[in-house]
C-alpha cells in the first residue's frame, strides 16, 4: 500500500516541562529524537494531542527545546505528512511559525502562508496538517505573563493586541525576524543543543533576557502597521537621559528594557523610538555599551580591583561572557587593560 494511517495519541501529564510554568531545567537547548509519531507526540509535554501519520515509511522526528521559566520555546521537525489534533493546556497561548515552506501547513483547513503564523489559546482544540519534511518553531507562553507584559511594557491590553484568528498575517519581514531570533536561541552551532550533551544552566538574568526578547518579538508580529506617536525632541532626550541615569544608579545588576519601561512609564516602542532617534541604536545595545565603558574606566583606574570585582560591580556576573564582550568592544581582554594600569 502507498498510504497508511498510523494513529497515535498522547495526553501529557502536568509534570515538569509544561505551559503553566512548572519547574523547567534552566539550561541550554536540548534535543530529543523520535522514531515513530507516537513518541514524537509524547516528547512535547504540556499538550493534549493526537498524531496521525498519513504516508508510508519510517517516521523520524526531532524536538529542540529551550527550557525557560515563563514560556516554552521549541522547534519541531517531522519527516512525514501528519494530521495533528492539538490543544495547549490551561491559560496559555501557542504561537506556531512554520520554517520549511516546501509545502504549506494548514491550521483548521486554512493554509499558513510565508508571511503569516498560527496563534491559538489554551484549552481550544485545533487541527494541524503538516507536509513531509516539515519544521516549525513554537512558543507557548503563560497568559498571565502575556497580560503583564502587555500592560507594563507595551502599554496596551492583551485583548487589543492579540488577534483572535487562527492565522495572523504579519508580513514576511516580521516573520523572518521572529524566526531569526528563535533560531539564534535554538539552532546555535555551539554544540550545546546536542542530544545527551551537558545541560549548562542559564543564569536567572540570562533567562529573563531571552524571555523579554521573545515577548517583544511576539508582540511585534502581532502589532498593526500604525506608527508610534512622535515624542517632542526634548522629551526624547529626557527619556534617554533618565534611562541612562537609572542604569548607572543600579550598575551592580543588569537592567533590562521591561524594567526601564515600568520605571519611566513608557511603552517599549516609545523607548526604542527615542533611543533610535537620539543615539541611532537600540536601548539594550547602548545600555550594555554604557556598562562596558564603566568597567573599562574602572579597570584602567589606579584603584582597580580584580577583573572579577570590576565585572561584578557593573552587573556582569559571568566572567567568560564579560571577557568576550569586552574584547569585542575594545579589542583587548579585560586583564590586558588591568595590566596597563
C-alpha positions as CSV (number, residue, x, y, z in Angstrom):
1,X,0.0,0.0,0.0
2,X,1.2,3.5,-0.8
3,X,-0.7,5.2,2.0
4,X,-1.1,4.1,5.6
5,X,-2.5,5.7,8.6
6,X,-0.7,5.2,11.9
7,X,-2.9,6.7,14.6
8,X,-1.2,7.9,17.7
9,X,-2.4,9.7,20.8
10,X,-0.5,11.4,23.6
11,X,-2.0,13.2,26.6
12,X,0.8,14.9,28.6
13,X,0.7,14.9,32.3
14,X,1.2,18.1,34.2
15,X,4.7,17.3,35.3
16,X,7.9,19.1,34.7
17,X,8.0,20.9,31.3
18,X,4.6,22.5,30.6
19,X,3.0,25.7,29.5
20,X,1.9,26.5,33.1
21,X,5.4,27.3,34.2
22,X,6.2,24.3,36.3
23,X,9.9,23.6,37.0
24,X,12.0,23.5,33.9
25,X,15.6,22.5,34.0
26,X,17.0,26.0,33.3
27,X,19.6,25.0,30.7
28,X,20.7,25.3,27.1
29,X,18.7,23.8,24.2
30,X,18.2,20.1,24.4
31,X,17.2,17.7,21.6
32,X,15.0,14.6,21.6
33,X,14.7,12.3,18.6
34,X,11.6,10.1,17.9
35,X,11.3,7.2,15.5
36,X,7.5,7.0,15.5
37,X,4.8,9.6,15.6
38,X,3.5,8.4,19.0
39,X,6.9,9.0,20.6
40,X,7.1,12.4,18.9
41,X,3.7,13.4,20.4
42,X,4.8,12.3,23.9
43,X,8.0,14.3,23.7
44,X,6.1,17.6,23.5
45,X,4.9,17.9,27.1
46,X,2.0,20.2,28.2
47,X,-0.3,19.4,25.3
48,X,-3.2,17.1,24.5
49,X,-2.6,15.9,21.0
50,X,-3.1,13.1,18.5
51,X,-0.8,12.5,15.6
52,X,-2.0,10.6,12.5
53,X,0.8,9.6,10.1
54,X,-0.7,9.9,6.6
55,X,2.1,8.4,4.4
56,X,4.0,5.2,4.4
57,X,7.5,4.9,5.7
58,X,9.6,5.0,8.8
59,X,8.9,8.2,10.7
60,X,11.7,10.4,12.2
61,X,11.0,13.5,14.2
62,X,13.0,15.8,16.5
63,X,12.2,18.3,19.1
64,X,14.7,21.1,20.2
65,X,13.6,22.8,23.4
66,X,15.0,25.8,25.3
67,X,13.9,25.3,28.9
68,X,12.7,28.7,30.4
69,X,10.6,29.8,33.4
70,X,7.6,31.5,31.9
71,X,7.4,30.1,28.4
72,X,8.3,27.1,26.3
73,X,10.4,27.7,23.1
74,X,10.9,24.8,20.7
75,X,11.5,23.7,17.2
76,X,9.8,20.5,15.9
77,X,10.7,18.7,12.7
78,X,8.8,15.8,11.2
79,X,9.6,13.5,8.3
80,X,6.1,12.5,7.1
81,X,2.8,14.2,6.4
82,X,0.8,14.4,9.6
83,X,-2.6,15.3,10.8
84,X,-2.3,16.7,14.3
85,X,-5.2,17.3,16.7
86,X,-3.7,19.7,19.2
87,X,-4.6,21.5,22.4
88,X,-2.4,23.5,24.7
89,X,-3.3,23.0,28.3
90,X,-4.6,25.8,30.6
91,X,-4.2,29.6,30.5
92,X,-1.6,29.8,27.8
93,X,-1.1,30.8,24.1
94,X,0.7,28.9,21.3
95,X,2.4,30.8,18.5
96,X,3.4,28.5,15.6
97,X,5.8,29.7,12.9
98,X,6.4,27.3,10.1
99,X,10.0,27.2,8.8
100,X,10.1,24.7,5.9
101,X,7.9,26.1,3.1
102,X,8.2,23.3,0.6
103,X,4.5,22.5,1.3
104,X,2.0,24.7,3.1
105,X,1.0,23.7,6.6
106,X,-2.7,24.2,7.4
107,X,-4.4,25.0,10.6
108,X,-8.1,24.2,10.8
109,X,-8.0,23.7,7.0
110,X,-6.5,27.2,6.3
111,X,-3.0,27.4,4.7
112,X,-0.4,29.3,6.7
113,X,1.4,31.5,4.2
114,X,5.1,32.6,4.3
115,X,4.0,36.0,5.7
116,X,1.9,34.5,8.5
117,X,1.9,32.5,11.7
118,X,-0.6,30.5,13.7
119,X,-2.0,31.5,17.1
120,X,-4.2,29.6,19.4
121,X,-5.2,30.0,23.1
122,X,-5.1,27.1,25.6
123,X,-8.0,24.7,26.1
124,X,-9.2,25.0,22.5
125,X,-8.5,22.1,20.2
126,X,-7.2,22.9,16.7
127,X,-6.1,20.8,13.7
128,X,-2.7,21.0,12.0
129,X,-2.0,19.3,8.7
130,X,1.7,19.4,8.0
131,X,3.6,18.2,4.9
132,X,6.6,15.9,4.7
133,X,10.0,17.2,5.8
134,X,8.3,19.9,7.9
135,X,9.8,22.2,10.5
136,X,8.0,24.7,12.8
137,X,9.0,27.0,15.6
138,X,6.7,27.0,18.6
139,X,6.3,29.3,21.6
140,X,3.9,28.6,24.4
141,X,3.5,31.5,26.8
142,X,1.5,31.7,30.0
143,X,-1.5,34.0,29.8
144,X,-0.5,36.0,32.9
145,X,2.9,36.6,31.5
146,X,1.5,38.0,28.3
147,X,-1.0,40.2,30.1
148,X,1.7,41.6,32.4
149,X,4.0,42.3,29.5
150,X,1.1,44.0,27.6
151,X,0.2,46.2,30.5
152,X,3.7,47.2,31.8
153,X,5.9,47.1,28.7
154,X,3.6,47.6,25.7
155,X,1.1,49.9,27.5
156,X,-1.8,48.1,25.9
157,X,-4.2,45.2,26.8
158,X,-3.7,41.7,25.6
159,X,-7.2,41.6,24.1
160,X,-6.3,44.7,22.0
161,X,-3.0,43.3,20.7
162,X,-3.6,39.5,20.2
163,X,-5.7,38.7,17.1
164,X,-8.5,36.1,17.6
165,X,-8.0,34.3,14.3
166,X,-6.0,31.1,13.9
167,X,-3.8,32.7,11.3
168,X,-2.2,36.1,11.7
169,X,-0.9,38.0,8.7
170,X,2.2,39.6,10.0
171,X,4.3,40.4,6.9
172,X,7.2,38.4,5.6
173,X,9.8,40.7,7.2
174,X,8.4,40.4,10.7
175,X,8.0,36.7,10.4
176,X,11.6,36.4,9.2
177,X,12.9,38.5,12.2
178,X,11.0,36.3,14.6
179,X,12.4,33.1,13.0
180,X,15.9,34.6,13.2
181,X,15.5,35.3,16.9
182,X,14.2,31.8,17.7
183,X,17.0,30.3,15.5
184,X,19.6,32.2,17.5
185,X,18.5,30.5,20.7
186,X,17.5,27.1,19.4
187,X,19.7,26.4,16.4
188,X,23.1,27.7,17.6
189,X,26.1,25.8,16.4
190,X,27.9,25.8,19.7
191,X,27.3,22.2,20.3
192,X,25.0,22.8,23.3
193,X,21.9,21.6,21.6
194,X,23.1,18.1,21.1
195,X,21.2,15.1,22.4
196,X,22.8,13.9,25.6
197,X,25.2,16.9,25.8
198,X,25.7,18.5,29.2
199,X,22.9,21.0,30.0
200,X,24.9,24.1,31.1
201,X,22.5,26.3,33.1
202,X,21.5,29.8,32.1
203,X,21.6,32.4,34.8
204,X,18.4,34.0,36.0
205,X,19.2,37.2,34.2
206,X,20.0,35.3,31.0
207,X,16.7,33.6,31.2
208,X,14.9,36.9,31.8
209,X,16.7,38.5,28.8
210,X,15.8,35.7,26.5
211,X,12.1,35.7,27.6
212,X,11.9,39.5,27.3
213,X,13.4,39.3,23.8
214,X,10.9,36.7,22.7
215,X,8.0,38.5,24.2
216,X,8.9,41.7,22.4
217,X,9.2,39.8,19.1
218,X,5.8,38.2,19.6
219,X,4.1,41.5,20.3
220,X,5.9,43.0,17.2
221,X,4.5,40.3,14.9
222,X,1.0,40.8,16.4
223,X,1.2,44.6,16.0
224,X,-0.6,46.6,13.4
225,X,1.1,48.9,11.0
226,X,0.3,52.0,12.9
227,X,3.3,54.1,13.8
228,X,4.4,55.3,17.2
229,X,3.2,58.7,18.5
230,X,6.2,61.0,17.9
231,X,7.6,62.5,21.2
232,X,8.9,66.1,21.1
233,X,12.7,66.2,20.8
234,X,13.2,67.4,24.3
235,X,11.1,64.6,25.7
236,X,13.0,62.0,23.6
237,X,16.3,63.3,25.0
238,X,14.9,63.3,28.6
239,X,13.8,59.7,28.2
240,X,17.2,58.6,27.1
241,X,18.9,60.6,29.9
242,X,16.6,59.1,32.5
243,X,17.2,55.6,31.2
244,X,21.0,56.2,31.4
245,X,20.7,57.6,34.9
246,X,18.6,54.7,36.1
247,X,21.1,52.1,34.7
248,X,24.1,53.9,36.3
249,X,22.2,54.1,39.6
250,X,21.7,50.3,39.5
251,X,25.0,49.4,37.9
252,X,25.6,46.4,40.1
253,X,22.9,44.5,38.2
254,X,21.9,44.5,34.5
255,X,18.7,46.5,33.9
256,X,16.5,45.2,31.1
257,X,14.2,47.1,28.8
258,X,11.0,45.9,30.5
259,X,12.2,47.3,33.8
260,X,13.0,50.6,32.2
261,X,9.6,50.8,30.6
262,X,8.0,50.3,34.0
263,X,10.2,52.9,35.7
264,X,9.9,55.6,33.0
265,X,6.2,54.9,32.3
266,X,6.7,54.5,28.6
267,X,6.0,51.7,26.2
268,X,8.7,49.5,24.7
269,X,8.1,51.0,21.3
270,X,8.4,54.6,22.6
271,X,11.7,53.7,24.3
272,X,13.0,52.1,21.2
273,X,11.9,55.1,19.1
274,X,13.6,57.6,21.5
275,X,16.9,55.7,21.6
276,X,17.0,55.2,17.8
277,X,16.3,58.9,17.2
278,X,18.7,60.2,19.8
279,X,21.5,57.7,19.6
280,X,20.9,55.7,16.5
281,X,20.8,52.3,18.3
282,X,18.5,50.1,20.3
283,X,18.2,50.7,24.1
284,X,19.8,47.3,25.0
285,X,22.8,47.9,22.8
286,X,23.5,51.3,24.3
287,X,22.9,50.3,27.9
288,X,25.3,47.3,27.6
289,X,27.9,49.6,26.0
290,X,27.4,52.0,28.8
291,X,28.2,49.3,31.4
292,X,31.2,48.0,29.4
293,X,32.6,51.6,29.3
294,X,32.1,51.9,33.0
295,X,34.0,48.7,33.6
296,X,36.8,49.8,31.2
297,X,37.3,53.1,33.2
298,X,37.5,51.1,36.5
299,X,39.9,48.6,35.0
300,X,42.1,51.5,33.8
301,X,41.8,53.4,37.1
302,X,44.5,53.3,39.7
303,X,42.3,51.8,42.4
304,X,41.0,48.9,40.2
305,X,40.5,45.6,41.9
306,X,40.5,42.2,40.1
307,X,38.7,41.7,36.8
308,X,36.1,39.7,38.5
309,X,35.5,42.5,41.1
310,X,35.1,45.1,38.4
311,X,32.8,42.9,36.3
312,X,30.6,42.2,39.2
313,X,30.4,45.9,40.1
314,X,29.0,46.6,36.7
315,X,26.5,43.8,36.7
316,X,28.5,41.3,34.6
317,X,28.1,38.1,36.6
318,X,29.6,35.6,34.1
319,X,33.3,36.4,33.7
320,X,33.8,34.5,30.5
321,X,30.9,36.3,28.8
322,X,32.2,39.6,30.1
323,X,35.6,39.0,28.8
324,X,34.3,38.1,25.4
325,X,32.0,41.2,25.3
326,X,34.9,43.4,26.5
327,X,37.3,42.1,23.9
328,X,34.7,42.5,21.1
329,X,34.1,46.1,22.2
330,X,37.6,47.3,22.9
331,X,39.9,44.9,21.1
332,X,41.6,43.7,24.2
333,X,41.0,41.4,27.1
334,X,40.0,42.9,30.5
335,X,43.1,41.5,32.0
336,X,45.2,43.4,29.5
337,X,43.5,46.7,30.4
338,X,44.2,45.9,34.1
339,X,47.9,45.2,33.4
340,X,48.4,48.6,31.6
341,X,47.0,50.3,34.7
